[in-house]
């Protein structure tokens, strides 16, 4: 019997050496320690032994059983450790691989310019206002002294949605809206925003562009205040002593009206904005008495400013999302 048990043990040890899968281990374990395994078989044989032999042999079988169980446990732990090692290796992160670079965006150049303007004018005590891009004929034209059929409407070829509504052709309707809201109180606002005009796009024209409207209304406001304000702004924006020139011009909603040119680096005067003293009719329609208060207004072309400051050769650069262009301007937020 002892020899038999030793040979069973040796068989198990040998068999265990040749496997490394959990399923094989389970099968092997069943053949030795299972209900119909070799040990169970030996146990069955006990009943044929004499009462004297039974406990001795039973003890021997039990010892072998314990040894086998320990052997199988050990193998199980080995296989599990190996499986974990394989899994870890598969899931390992190669820390030497280059990472995925997250590009950090910047504010668009137009936004950067607008934010700069806002910061400057807020510093002078202005408030920033907004108005709708889909505007009524009433606010876009009539409240600005451009009644139906006014020839100056042709200066601003428009995108009409229906006879009463259009994409605003300038930010000036916000002047009228603000006056009505302010109920005769003094006003000091700017309004940045997109405007639209029918145009064939080329190097210098875009059917969509941006303006920053300015409006100041109060007692004793004069053309000198307008010029001083614009000059201070231009010096701030260009960061050096640029000269400006006021040229007489015509807008139905200002009187007198001027166009403001900035002296460019290549020695030319370039128009950057329209401005003037708010027309008495516009003040009246807005609920202000032109005998008591005056106002000035201006409309700055945002792209124009950018083109001048950064020597940009094509206005379409602002709208075609070419990263090579946009990445050159990393300022802003
Ligand atoms: N709204 C005018 C334009 O778009 C500019 C302007 C604004 C002129 C305010 C005078 C006063 O051309």
Boltz pocket constraint, residues with backbone or C-beta under 6 A from the ligand:
constraints:
  - pocket:
      binder: B
      contacts: [[A, 169], [A, 170], [A, 171], [A, 172], [A, 214], [A, 251], [A, 254], [A, 258], [A, 273], [A, 274], [A, 275], [A, 276], [A, 297], [A, 298], [A, 299]]
      max_distance: 6.0
